[in-house]
Amino acid sequence: MFEDLIYVLGKYDTWLWRGFLLTIELLVISVTFGTLLAIPLAVARVSKKLWIQAVPFAFIYVFRGTPLIGQLFMMYYGVGQLISNIDGIQDHWSWAYLRNPYWYCLLTFVLNTSAYVAEIMRGGIQNVPSGELEAARACGMTPWTTYSRIIFPRMWQMIWPAYTNDVIFTLKATSLASTVTMMELTGAARKIVARTALPYEAFISAGVIYLIIVYTLTFGFKGIERYLRRNERRKDKQPGTAKAASA
């Protein structure tokens, strides 16, 4: 088995490398745009007006309440089929993009990520201490200034561990892209199995790469978490605090 594993890593390293790059690309774009979309959704979810809450609530409920693979199939086979049936679309310049499963996968992952992150952000916003919000209003801060200087910084401090878990979830979710012919890391492993009939060696190779990515993400996000909580550590070190006194 060890010899077969070396054989797979040596001969099909290019396939695994390309799958790795596509996995990282899907992850980075999905998390980036999903997070950007989640911000207005989360702000709308904490609104006191029901009609403002309705649309983001429905969006989040649908994408969090249905399987991701079902969403991917609906996007690729459903929306993609509807688009392909449009008269003249196959002669249009956009068909080169619309027939590519990459864009359907990316859109699905972005929307799914935004739904989960928006709900995480909503919890963080609602848990911002009311005293800080009252102090912001007393200082005459506008709602935009309050969000940018008080709410969002405190929110990120509280939700960062949950946000890290969601990023790792998105990484593992990118493996579903192989079900619609995408050659990301899992798709590359399946292609190697079809070529070599060595399933254990192919998927062990892909699994090790996934573990390396997860470890790297966890290490990096832990560093960001320490940076976000730097002020708390400074307070703990100040003379007179409970932790400083106990030390």
Disulfide bonds with the S-S distance in Angstrom:
none
